[in-house]
């Protein structure tokens, strides 16, 4: 029996949550340390990715509200459905796929 | 309301918004996900260039103008003799040139105003009401014949008797009908009907 490659096994216990109730100006989205984010915009904000997976793929969920303008990280706009509406709660589900040519898939919805 | 001059860069960055506009043309963005001519999502050329911004309309006017979105200002003009030309950009706004109307256009405008003034509305209502009265009268006479309360010959005689007097109602000339009815003389049955008609038409005029 061959030994399993533990580097490629995703161990799921619970999703890690980052909360920030005063998001404004700039904000890093930490893909390496969180899966779920809860943000409240208090001003226009420019988001950036950090800790993107170097291989495979990952899905994150961002719950966000606040009637201000978010600017998404580079590449998020290529495959996107929905539009952010800061007057209500929004759910942004973003998948990053590190294939030959890495790409994102972003879905924005207002679940309430 | 805002407008923006279409450029190649804008078309490439925002195909959703500019696909129906040629380069150099003035775009007035409208529809879902817009407000006051501003898109609710946009890839700005000057604000976080190359990235998508949602709630773009919430950004400052300075950013909108840096991207090329400027207010559309409609100049005041005399609609009787002037009209607006094609939208163009003028320093810090989009606006329209004022063009003098041709004589034909001025005449058409005057006629349109007259068609819509109070007098036209008044006579339009008169005409409509007069046609209703005439239809009711005709239906009343035919109903009596159908119900065998009068003969068909009597019905036709009655219609003929009142025809000239009631015909002005088609034009809304209630007063003329009243005068013509008053001048009619016929048998007792027709006179009763005549007086009933005069009373109804006079009531209409009194309550007008």
Interface residues (C-beta under 8 A of the other chain):
Chain A: X44 X46 X67 X68 X69 X70 X71 X72 X73 X74 X76 X77 X80 X83 X84 X85 X86 X108
Chain B: X33 X40 X41 X43 X47 X48 X50 X51 X52 X53 X54 X55 X56 X58 X59
